[in-house]
Amino acid sequence: MSESLKPRVGMVFDSVDQAYGFYVKYAHASGFSVRKNTSYNNTKGVLKLKHFTCSKEGFKIPNKGKGKRRKPSKRVGCEAHTKLQLTVDGKYDMVFVPFTGIDNHNRNITLGVALLGSETADSYRWLLRMYVKAFGVAPKVVVTDQDLAMKTVILDVLPDSCHRLCMWHIWEKLTPKLGPVLCNITDLKKKTLAKIVWSDSISRNEFEEKWHAILSEYGLSNHEWLGSLYNIRHDWIPAYYLEENLSGLMRTTSRSESENHFFNQFCNPHLTLVEFFSHFETTIEAQRYEHRKNDHETRYSEAELWFPNFVLEEQASKLFIRTIFLDQQLEIDDAINNSLLENLGSPRGSVSVYKYPMVLVYDCETLE
């Protein structure tokens, strides 16, 4: 008999059925059959012990009743048996997959999550199909990390969605791939590469020219990982998709960092499944509370104006919800304090035009 078929003390199985199947194979090779015998549960009703025995274990108790025919028994007292002890710790090796969207306050919101048994294309394909079925519509933009299986499945299940790679995840790999000395001591990461990678004001040709110049300057022209990033530059460099909807969402680090911190509050590999769900529900409730709080502030409070006599700011405070207005207020402040001002003469007054997109300020009371 093969040694792999012989049971040994200390063997570990994923389930009772798996252990039973193993013992059945051993019994068949040894010339006897098996049946499941007694079980023992703990005070909470959880199975703790399970016995597997030979089908001929024990002896049949004679039936002394009158008028009943005695049947021959196959039990001959065979002592072949094994005992299975269950240690249930609630821990599972599973993949946590969150779906994050952006709510009407421009804040991250968890649309749904999944726990997958594997990171295969089939698992992701099923997951995305269930997502579309639940929401009734496919997302316009999907941002993920560099998972190859996910990329393949998105092309299959979400063919009309724009798939881009998360810049933050790529940027986080820069130091491990290039080394702390090159990234932390030199200006390569924080200044040189950052200026072209995160920029939304350079053309594609300009990016490619500066990319090659930087790699040549630092002796990285033949770096394999950087070369692979350059080959997929259309999927993560802003210069290649500025004209697409929601392109600004993909070139911000704060949103990804916020989500990473949010999920780390309950994603701990040392937690049991019950503990995980308890932490998850608490954290999600905190997110929902923040959303309700933002709704309440918009509906029942007045925004503080920085420029009381500035009509544009006042109109924005009434038009936008509070969180969006606060972002617009920063734009207005920057336009007023930092942009160049041209004073255009007019016989009926003057028109001051700030060189800032979407901001046009009139300071002439008689302008019609």
Summary of the structure (lengths in Angstrom):
residues: 368
radius of gyration: 33.2
end to end distance: 100.5
largest distance: 125.9
contacts: 867
relative contact order: 0.06
helix: 46%
strand: 16%
